Amino acid sequence: MNAQEATAPPAPVAAAAAEKIRRISVVAPMWNEARHIEQLVADLAAQDFDGEVELLVADGRSDDGSVELLTRAAERHGVDLKVFDNPARWVSAGLNACIREATGDLIVRIDCHSGYPPDYLRLCAAVAEETSAENVGGIFVPTGGTGLERAVGTAMDSPFGGIHWTRYGDEGRHEVDTVPYGAFRPRAFELAGLFDESLVRNQDDEFNFRLRRAGGRIVLDASIRIYYTPR
């Protein structure tokens, strides 16, 4: 591969109709996220997806009241919630615990300290249906409330910060190597297995590598946005 090929944006993705998504399983690892729980549940309750949504959370034995706050918020907002124990505390183990119990036509992996606009699930479902891709996602937008969070977010959004690849294009759809978090068809896990529980970090990138090697496709749609609050 020459330098021009290495820096070229991925090719646009043509539409290819797939089966209808009627139920979404939202899966999340959680550990001491009390600060973000209320907003997370409110974001999910405000989704405009015209279908069923379940929220599955694997808690790494939080000691800040996260589980209690999550349960109360879900009851208040009418969110269908299931909570699982994640004694390993690692993200990969928590995700796998949720995926094993997921019943959706689309499994959307989220993070507790991120914000999701009302169209997030609807757009993920639409892109998955229209492209037949095993995994779809969008643009990662780092945000922050404190000075340190904003500084970390600015660094992350730089060409050296690890997420600049999401800026391949500000519009359209592109087939890519990986996407933030991801919205997976269940067949993605049939092709590639589950997340590698030996990994504390980068489990998403490693899974997507295996998925593509197994013949799966990953599509980024720039209309999908995730607002991430750096730790």
C-alpha positions as CSV (number, residue, x, y, z in Angstrom):
1,M,0.0,0.0,0.0
2,N,1.4,3.4,-1.0
3,A,1.1,6.6,1.1
4,Q,-1.8,7.9,-1.0
5,E,-3.7,4.7,-0.5
6,A,-3.0,4.7,3.2
7,T,-4.5,8.2,3.7
8,A,-7.4,8.0,1.3
9,P,-10.9,8.0,2.9
10,P,-12.9,4.8,2.7
11,A,-15.2,4.2,-0.2
12,P,-18.9,5.2,0.1
13,V,-21.3,2.4,0.9
14,A,-24.1,1.6,-1.5
15,A,-27.5,0.8,0.1
16,A,-28.5,-2.9,0.3
17,A,-31.8,-3.6,2.0
18,A,-31.7,-6.0,5.0
19,E,-34.3,-7.4,7.4
20,K,-36.4,-5.0,9.5
21,I,-35.2,-4.1,13.0
22,R,-38.1,-4.2,15.4
23,R,-36.3,-4.6,18.8
24,I,-33.0,-3.1,20.0
25,S,-30.9,-4.4,22.9
26,V,-28.8,-1.6,24.4
27,V,-25.8,-3.1,26.3
28,A,-23.5,-1.3,28.6
29,P,-20.8,-2.0,31.1
30,M,-21.0,0.1,34.3
31,W,-18.7,0.8,37.2
32,N,-19.2,3.9,39.5
33,E,-21.1,6.0,37.0
34,A,-23.4,7.7,39.5
35,R,-22.7,11.1,38.0
36,H,-23.9,10.1,34.5
37,I,-26.7,7.6,35.2
38,E,-29.7,10.0,35.2
39,Q,-28.7,11.6,31.9
40,L,-28.0,8.2,30.3
41,V,-31.4,6.8,31.1
42,A,-33.1,10.1,30.1
43,D,-31.3,9.9,26.7
44,L,-32.5,6.4,26.2
45,A,-36.1,7.2,27.2
46,A,-36.1,10.1,24.7
47,Q,-35.1,7.9,21.7
48,D,-37.5,8.2,18.7
49,F,-36.9,4.6,17.5
50,D,-40.3,3.1,16.6
51,G,-39.8,-0.3,18.2
52,E,-39.0,-2.1,21.4
53,V,-35.9,-1.2,23.4
54,E,-34.3,-3.1,26.3
55,L,-31.4,-1.9,28.4
56,L,-28.9,-4.5,29.7
57,V,-26.2,-3.3,32.1
58,A,-23.4,-5.3,33.5
59,D,-22.3,-3.7,36.8
60,G,-18.7,-4.1,38.0
61,R,-19.8,-4.0,41.6
62,S,-20.1,-0.3,41.9
63,D,-19.8,1.2,45.4
64,D,-21.2,4.7,44.6
65,G,-24.9,3.8,44.4
66,S,-24.9,3.4,40.6
67,V,-27.1,0.4,40.6
68,E,-29.7,2.0,42.8
69,L,-29.7,5.2,40.8
70,L,-30.0,3.2,37.6
71,T,-32.9,1.2,38.8
72,R,-34.8,4.2,40.1
73,A,-34.2,6.2,36.9
74,A,-35.3,3.3,34.7
75,E,-38.5,2.9,36.7
76,R,-39.2,6.7,36.5
77,H,-38.5,6.9,32.8
78,G,-40.2,3.6,31.9
79,V,-37.1,1.9,30.5
80,D,-37.0,-1.9,30.3
81,L,-33.9,-2.7,32.4
82,K,-31.9,-5.8,33.3
83,V,-28.8,-5.6,35.5
84,F,-26.1,-8.3,35.6
85,D,-23.2,-8.8,38.0
86,N,-19.7,-8.3,36.4
87,P,-17.2,-9.4,39.1
88,A,-14.4,-9.1,36.6
89,R,-15.2,-5.4,36.3
90,W,-13.6,-5.3,32.8
91,V,-15.6,-3.9,29.9
92,S,-15.2,-6.9,27.7
93,A,-16.6,-9.3,30.3
94,G,-19.5,-7.0,31.0
95,L,-20.4,-6.6,27.4
96,N,-20.3,-10.4,26.9
97,A,-22.6,-10.9,29.9
98,C,-25.1,-8.6,28.3
99,I,-24.8,-9.9,24.8
100,R,-25.5,-13.5,25.9
101,E,-28.9,-12.3,27.3
102,A,-29.8,-9.8,24.5
103,T,-33.0,-10.5,22.5
104,G,-32.8,-7.6,20.0
105,D,-32.5,-7.6,16.2
106,L,-29.8,-5.1,16.8
107,I,-27.4,-5.0,19.8
108,V,-26.2,-1.4,20.4
109,R,-23.1,-1.1,22.6
110,I,-23.0,2.1,24.6
111,D,-21.0,3.7,27.3
112,C,-22.4,5.2,30.5
113,H,-20.5,8.5,30.3
114,S,-21.7,9.4,26.8
115,G,-24.7,11.3,25.5
116,Y,-27.0,10.1,22.8
117,P,-29.3,12.4,20.8
118,P,-32.9,11.3,20.3
119,D,-32.3,9.9,16.8
120,Y,-29.3,7.7,17.8
121,L,-31.0,4.3,17.9
122,R,-33.3,5.1,14.9
123,L,-30.3,6.0,12.8
124,C,-28.3,3.0,13.9
125,A,-31.2,0.8,12.9
126,A,-31.8,2.5,9.6
127,V,-28.1,2.2,8.6
128,A,-28.0,-1.4,9.6
129,E,-31.1,-2.1,7.6
130,E,-30.1,-0.2,4.5
131,T,-26.5,-1.5,4.3
132,S,-26.8,-5.1,5.6
133,A,-23.6,-4.4,7.6
134,E,-22.8,-6.5,10.6
135,N,-21.7,-3.4,12.6
136,V,-22.6,0.3,12.1
137,G,-21.6,3.4,14.0
138,G,-21.0,7.1,13.7
139,I,-19.0,10.1,14.7
140,F,-17.4,10.3,18.2
141,V,-17.7,13.9,19.5
142,P,-15.7,14.5,22.7
143,T,-17.2,16.9,25.1
144,G,-16.7,17.9,28.8
145,G,-17.9,20.0,31.6
146,T,-14.7,20.6,33.5
147,G,-11.5,22.2,32.2
148,L,-9.7,18.8,32.4
149,E,-12.4,17.0,30.5
150,R,-12.4,19.6,27.8
151,A,-8.6,19.5,27.5
152,V,-8.7,15.7,27.2
153,G,-11.5,15.9,24.7
154,T,-9.5,18.4,22.6
155,A,-6.4,16.1,22.7
156,M,-8.6,13.1,21.7
157,D,-10.0,14.9,18.7
158,S,-6.6,15.8,17.3
159,P,-4.9,13.7,14.6
160,F,-2.7,12.2,17.4
161,G,-5.5,11.5,19.9
162,G,-6.9,8.2,18.7
163,I,-10.3,9.1,17.3
164,H,-9.4,11.4,14.4
165,W,-10.2,8.5,12.0
166,T,-13.9,9.3,12.5
167,R,-13.3,12.5,10.5
168,Y,-12.8,10.7,7.2
169,G,-16.0,12.5,6.1
170,D,-18.6,14.7,7.6
171,E,-21.3,13.3,5.5
172,G,-22.3,10.1,3.8
173,R,-21.5,6.4,4.6
174,H,-18.2,4.7,4.4
175,E,-17.0,1.2,5.0
176,V,-14.3,1.4,7.7
177,D,-12.1,-0.8,9.9
178,T,-13.9,0.1,13.2
179,V,-16.4,2.5,14.7
180,P,-17.0,3.9,18.2
181,Y,-18.9,1.4,20.3
182,G,-21.0,-0.1,17.5
183,A,-24.5,-1.3,16.7
184,F,-24.3,-5.0,15.8
185,R,-26.5,-7.5,14.1
186,P,-26.5,-10.7,16.2
187,R,-24.8,-12.5,13.3
188,A,-21.7,-10.4,14.0
189,F,-21.1,-12.5,17.1
190,E,-21.8,-15.7,15.2
191,L,-19.1,-14.7,12.8
192,A,-16.5,-13.4,15.2
193,G,-17.4,-14.7,18.6
194,L,-17.6,-12.4,21.7
195,F,-15.3,-9.8,23.0
196,D,-11.9,-10.9,24.2
197,E,-12.1,-11.0,28.0
198,S,-8.3,-11.0,28.3
199,L,-8.2,-7.4,27.1
200,V,-8.6,-4.5,29.5
201,R,-8.5,-1.9,26.7
202,N,-9.1,-1.9,22.9
203,Q,-11.5,-4.7,23.0
204,D,-13.7,-3.0,20.4
205,D,-10.9,-2.6,17.9
206,E,-9.8,-6.1,18.4
207,F,-13.3,-7.5,17.9
208,N,-13.8,-5.4,14.8
209,F,-10.6,-6.8,13.4
210,R,-11.9,-10.3,13.9
211,L,-15.3,-9.4,12.5
212,R,-13.8,-8.1,9.2
213,R,-11.4,-11.0,8.9
214,A,-14.5,-13.3,9.2
215,G,-16.2,-11.5,6.3
216,G,-18.3,-9.0,8.3
217,R,-18.7,-5.4,7.2
218,I,-18.5,-2.2,9.3
219,V,-20.1,1.0,8.1
220,L,-19.7,4.5,9.5
221,D,-22.5,7.0,8.9
222,A,-21.6,10.6,9.7
223,S,-25.2,11.5,10.7
224,I,-24.9,9.3,13.8
225,R,-23.3,11.2,16.7
226,I,-22.1,10.1,20.1
227,Y,-21.1,12.8,22.7
228,Y,-18.4,11.4,24.9
229,T,-17.4,12.8,28.3
230,P,-13.7,11.9,28.9
231,R,-12.8,10.6,32.3
